[in-house]
Amino acid sequence: MSRTEQLIRQTGVEEKSRGRWLALSVLVLAVLLVAVDATVLGLATPSLSEDLKPSGTQLLWIGDIYSFVIAGLLVSMGSLGDRIGRKKLLLVGATAFGAVSVLNAYATSPEMMIVARALLGVAGATLMPSTLALIRNIFTDPRERSLAIGIWGATASAGAAVGPVVGGALLQHFWWGSVFLINLPVMIALVLVGIKLLPESKNPVAGPWDLLSVGLSLVGVIGVVYAVKEAATHGMTWEVAVAASLGAGALYAFVRRQFTLPSPLLDMRLFRHRGFSGAVLADLLTVFGLSGLVFFLSQFLQLVQGRGPLEAGLAELPAAIGAVATGLVAGRYARRYSVRSVVTGGLAAIGAALAVLTVIHKESGYPLLGAALLVVGLGAGFSFTVTADVILSSVPKEQAGSASAVSETAYELGAALGIALLGSIVTGVYQGFTAPASVDGPVADAAHESLGGAVEAAKTLDPQTAAHMVGAAQDAFVDGLRFASGVGAAVLLATAVAAWFLLRGQRLQDGVEH
């Protein structure tokens, strides 16, 4: 080979390599879009509650309907991307996400906010599986892919960090709806750059998109999660029984139908791979343990400890910093030691940190909270990055969309269940506090709906009575938060034990794929 030919070939390889990493930069913008949106809501909850005056149940729906809808549609959207093209689905979804963010920003009632969050979930369901599936197809070298997934996960964590800080700064000067409008510049950059840089990929032999399966998965997931949420809040009622039966029946029909279709929406045979199933379970239960706590921690920092929105956002930074730091090196450690040791260690670290939070009280100093959040982030960075790599490397790249969707479904379903169950624990304990005897019925009822409601209701009382009622409400809220942290810790430590056995012998790939 001549010197000229060698230079031409070397230049081509360098351009191809540079193109991969430029394409990754576009994909992480999509992750940033979703991560920022998820974190700013918790920070905006107190001012949103003051403006829209949602009930306790409506507040939970505002928090979790986004995850419900995403969880119900991820498998369908991942499969759709495999069929019509992941780039196309990503760009359409990003455009819709930006447009619906405006609707969220200008919602004028709790009901409108719930609907807007649901529509945002529909758009969000197109983004996450598309990004992971494109990473699976762009990066054929497993070591490069591990680093790309680490960057993907670190960006999600960075978004979780940037969201509260930027959102807090906005809330210091503007109304709560401004936190949704920050999605627009990110969406515009993603679409404009993505058109140029992203390669299209899809499954060349995928069959038709089965709409009946789409409906069954949506009804099944939402039905089951709704039933769990309502049972945890109000106990077993006939409405809960109907929802649970409908959801379970739809999921059973969905699974049966996938085995009969020549081109299923989700290939159920993927779950025969022990590493795949173990990684999915670890994702689901990790997020379950974290999400309910994170949803209420912003309220603790603001409504119990009296921090401003920006200060509360900065206080949550250690978790994101820890996740970024470990996410970038998780693949290297998993190869040096083992997949199960890294994932199990990460899960155990999160469980231990949550256990520490069972001793917090109203006057707890920030060093305790900051250290616990840092350990949570370190553990999550190790666990999430490696399990995402295991899930993607367990399947052929033609099925990357479906596999990515399963991973993201576990994440979103865990988030929905965590907010539903752990959030219901916090709410249930909170609602048991005793208001001063002089407080009349309507004011006391409003105070028992949520901690934000209690702070708002106290403004109509004399200072001494208001201080007594708010103090009792804060104590009850902290009691609920401690109890929920204990449940989350137990779930995470049990998951660590399960992961140790399920991920036995699992390894990340080393050689270049052909």
ChimeraX attribute file (.defattr): number of C-alpha atoms within 10 A of each C-alpha:
attribute: neighborCount
match mode: 1-to-1
recipient: residues
	/A:1	5
	/A:2	7
	/A:3	8
	/A:4	9
	/A:5	10
	/A:6	11
	/A:7	11
	/A:8	12
	/A:9	12
	/A:10	12
	/A:11	12
	/A:12	12
	/A:13	12
	/A:14	12
	/A:15	11
	/A:16	12
	/A:17	13
	/A:18	12
	/A:19	16
	/A:20	18
	/A:21	17
	/A:22	15
	/A:23	19
	/A:24	23
	/A:25	20
	/A:26	22
	/A:27	25
	/A:28	24
	/A:29	23
	/A:30	30
	/A:31	23
	/A:32	26
	/A:33	25
	/A:34	24
	/A:35	20
	/A:36	25
	/A:37	23
	/A:38	20
	/A:39	23
	/A:40	27
	/A:41	22
	/A:42	19
	/A:43	30
	/A:44	24
	/A:45	21
	/A:46	23
	/A:47	16
	/A:48	21
	/A:49	21
	/A:50	14
	/A:51	14
	/A:52	16
	/A:53	18
	/A:54	23
	/A:55	18
	/A:56	21
	/A:57	16
	/A:58	18
	/A:59	20
	/A:60	20
	/A:61	26
	/A:62	23
	/A:63	23
	/A:64	30
	/A:65	23
	/A:66	26
	/A:67	30
	/A:68	28
	/A:69	26
	/A:70	31
	/A:71	31
	/A:72	27
	/A:73	27
	/A:74	33
	/A:75	29
	/A:76	27
	/A:77	31
	/A:78	34
	/A:79	33
	/A:80	25
	/A:81	28
	/A:82	29
	/A:83	21
	/A:84	18
	/A:85	21
	/A:86	30
	/A:87	24
	/A:88	19
	/A:89	21
	/A:90	28
	/A:91	23
	/A:92	14
	/A:93	25
	/A:94	26
	/A:95	16
	/A:96	18
	/A:97	26
	/A:98	23
	/A:99	17
	/A:100	23
	/A:101	24
	/A:102	18
	/A:103	20
	/A:104	23
	/A:105	17
	/A:106	16
	/A:107	17
	/A:108	12
	/A:109	13
	/A:110	20
	/A:111	15
	/A:112	16
	/A:113	23
	/A:114	22
	/A:115	18
	/A:116	23
	/A:117	25
	/A:118	23
	/A:119	22
	/A:120	27
	/A:121	25
	/A:122	25
	/A:123	28
	/A:124	30
	/A:125	31
	/A:126	30
	/A:127	28
	/A:128	26
	/A:129	31
	/A:130	34
	/A:131	25
	/A:132	29
	/A:133	27
	/A:134	27
	/A:135	25
	/A:136	27
	/A:137	20
	/A:138	23
	/A:139	21
	/A:140	15
	/A:141	16
	/A:142	19
	/A:143	18
	/A:144	17
	/A:145	21
	/A:146	30
	/A:147	20
	/A:148	26
	/A:149	29
	/A:150	28
	/A:151	21
	/A:152	27
	/A:153	27
	/A:154	26
	/A:155	25
	/A:156	24
	/A:157	28
	/A:158	23
	/A:159	25
	/A:160	26
	/A:161	25
	/A:162	22
	/A:163	27
	/A:164	32
	/A:165	24
	/A:166	19
	/A:167	27
	/A:168	24
	/A:169	17
	/A:170	19
	/A:171	22
	/A:172	13
	/A:173	9
	/A:174	12
	/A:175	14
	/A:176	25
	/A:177	22
	/A:178	19
	/A:179	27
	/A:180	23
	/A:181	20
	/A:182	20
	/A:183	23
	/A:184	19
	/A:185	11
	/A:186	16
	/A:187	22
	/A:188	15
	/A:189	13
	/A:190	22
	/A:191	19
	/A:192	12
	/A:193	14
	/A:194	23
	/A:195	14
	/A:196	10
	/A:197	16
	/A:198	22
	/A:199	17
	/A:200	14
	/A:201	22
	/A:202	24
	/A:203	19
	/A:204	11
	/A:205	10
	/A:206	18
	/A:207	14
	/A:208	14
	/A:209	18
	/A:210	17
	/A:211	11
	/A:212	11
	/A:213	23
	/A:214	21
	/A:215	15
	/A:216	21
	/A:217	26
	/A:218	23
	/A:219	22
	/A:220	25
	/A:221	25
	/A:222	25
	/A:223	25
	/A:224	24
	/A:225	24
	/A:226	23
	/A:227	25
	/A:228	21
	/A:229	26
	/A:230	20
	/A:231	19
	/A:232	19
	/A:233	18
	/A:234	11
	/A:235	12
	/A:236	13
	/A:237	12
	/A:238	9
	/A:239	12
	/A:240	21
	/A:241	16
	/A:242	14
	/A:243	22
	/A:244	22
	/A:245	16
	/A:246	20
	/A:247	24
	/A:248	17
	/A:249	16
	/A:250	22
	/A:251	21
	/A:252	14
	/A:253	15
	/A:254	23
	/A:255	18
	/A:256	12
	/A:257	17
	/A:258	18
	/A:259	15
	/A:260	9
	/A:261	14
	/A:262	11
	/A:263	15
	/A:264	21
	/A:265	30
	/A:266	24
	/A:267	17
	/A:268	12
	/A:269	9
	/A:270	18
	/A:271	12
	/A:272	9
	/A:273	12
	/A:274	17
	/A:275	25
	/A:276	26
	/A:277	20
	/A:278	24
	/A:279	25
	/A:280	25
	/A:281	20
	/A:282	27
	/A:283	27
	/A:284	22
	/A:285	24
	/A:286	31
	/A:287	25
	/A:288	27
	/A:289	31
	/A:290	25
	/A:291	23
	/A:292	29
	/A:293	23
	/A:294	18
	/A:295	24
	/A:296	23
	/A:297	19
	/A:298	26
	/A:299	23
	/A:300	21
	/A:301	22
	/A:302	20
	/A:303	19
	/A:304	22
	/A:305	16
	/A:306	13
	/A:307	16
	/A:308	16
	/A:309	27
	/A:310	19
	/A:311	16
	/A:312	22
	/A:313	27
	/A:314	16
	/A:315	20
	/A:316	22
	/A:317	22
	/A:318	21
	/A:319	25
	/A:320	25
	/A:321	22
	/A:322	23
	/A:323	30
	/A:324	26
	/A:325	17
	/A:326	23
	/A:327	31
	/A:328	22
	/A:329	18
	/A:330	26
	/A:331	28
	/A:332	16
	/A:333	16
	/A:334	21
	/A:335	15
	/A:336	10
	/A:337	11
	/A:338	18
	/A:339	29
	/A:340	26
	/A:341	18
	/A:342	23
	/A:343	29
	/A:344	24
	/A:345	22
	/A:346	27
	/A:347	32
	/A:348	24
	/A:349	25
	/A:350	29
	/A:351	29
	/A:352	20
	/A:353	22
	/A:354	28
	/A:355	22
	/A:356	18
	/A:357	22
	/A:358	19
	/A:359	16
	/A:360	16
	/A:361	18
	/A:362	16
	/A:363	8
	/A:364	12
	/A:365	11
	/A:366	11
	/A:367	9
	/A:368	14
	/A:369	18
	/A:370	16
	/A:371	15
	/A:372	21
	/A:373	25
	/A:374	21
	/A:375	23
	/A:376	26
	/A:377	28
	/A:378	25
	/A:379	29
	/A:380	32
	/A:381	30
	/A:382	32
	/A:383	32
	/A:384	28
	/A:385	29
	/A:386	29
	/A:387	26
	/A:388	23
	/A:389	26
	/A:390	24
	/A:391	22
	/A:392	25
	/A:393	20
	/A:394	18
	/A:395	17
	/A:396	11
	/A:397	21
	/A:398	19
	/A:399	23
	/A:400	30
	/A:401	36
	/A:402	30
	/A:403	30
	/A:404	27
	/A:405	29
	/A:406	24
	/A:407	28
	/A:408	25
	/A:409	28
	/A:410	24
	/A:411	25
	/A:412	27
	/A:413	26
	/A:414	28
	/A:415	27
	/A:416	32
	/A:417	26
	/A:418	28
	/A:419	29
	/A:420	27
	/A:421	24
	/A:422	30
	/A:423	27
	/A:424	24
	/A:425	23
	/A:426	26
	/A:427	26
	/A:428	18
	/A:429	17
	/A:430	24
	/A:431	20
	/A:432	13
	/A:433	17
	/A:434	13
	/A:435	23
	/A:436	14
	/A:437	10
	/A:438	9
	/A:439	16
	/A:440	10
	/A:441	11
	/A:442	10
	/A:443	17
	/A:444	20
	/A:445	17
	/A:446	21
	/A:447	25
	/A:448	24
	/A:449	19
	/A:450	25
	/A:451	26
	/A:452	27
	/A:453	24
	/A:454	25
	/A:455	23
	/A:456	19
	/A:457	21
	/A:458	23
	/A:459	11
	/A:460	11
	/A:461	14
	/A:462	9
	/A:463	11
	/A:464	9
	/A:465	17
	/A:466	21
	/A:467	15
	/A:468	13
	/A:469	24
	/A:470	24
	/A:471	17
	/A:472	17
	/A:473	27
	/A:474	22
	/A:475	16
	/A:476	22
	/A:477	29
	/A:478	23
	/A:479	21
	/A:480	25
	/A:481	29
	/A:482	23
	/A:483	20
	/A:484	29
	/A:485	28
	/A:486	22
	/A:487	19
	/A:488	28
	/A:489	27
	/A:490	18
	/A:491	18
	/A:492	29
	/A:493	23
	/A:494	15
	/A:495	24
	/A:496	27
	/A:497	14
	/A:498	15
	/A:499	24
	/A:500	18
	/A:501	14
	/A:502	19
	/A:503	24
	/A:504	15
	/A:505	12
	/A:506	16
	/A:507	16
	/A:508	19
	/A:509	17
	/A:510	12
	/A:511	10
	/A:512	11
	/A:513	9
	/A:514	5
